[in-house]
Amino acid sequence: MKRIMYILLFIVSCTKSNPEAYRQYINGYWEIERVVLSDGTEKKYNFNQSIDFFEVKDSLGIRKKVQPKLDGSFVTSKDSEIFTLKIENDSLRMYYKTALSSWIETVISAKENQIIIKNEAGNMYFYKPYKKISL
């Protein structure tokens, strides 16, 4: 399984991409589907208590953790992270800065049904669009 993952990542990385086009897909509610750690270990998320809400306007964005409710609404925390989008070295980067810290994440891929974000530690987060819980 790890071997297949590395082959797919290699193919994605070798394919000519347009990081500018990724911006259009970031907005919305996204939940983590799985994480591939820098050592190759994979962790799957079958259920998420909180999801990420992204909103981008021009080069500025906001990221909030929200918790879905059964009625389709969300419980939203007051905390949010503001980021700036920049294209560097043929990649779309998200520059975060809070009162306590600053960090960079790289959008590896973004399309209608998936976003892949890599953090500074080399961990890759695979997001899928959030779908309302239906009982």
Buried (B, 14 or more C-beta within 10 A) or exposed (E): EEEEBEEEBEEEEEEEBEBEEBBEBBEBBBBBBBBBEEEEEEEEBEEBEBBBBBEBEEEEBEBBBBEBEEEEEBEEEEEBBEBEBEBEEEBBBBBBEEEEEEBBBBBBBBEEEBBBBBBEEEBBBBBBBBEEEEE
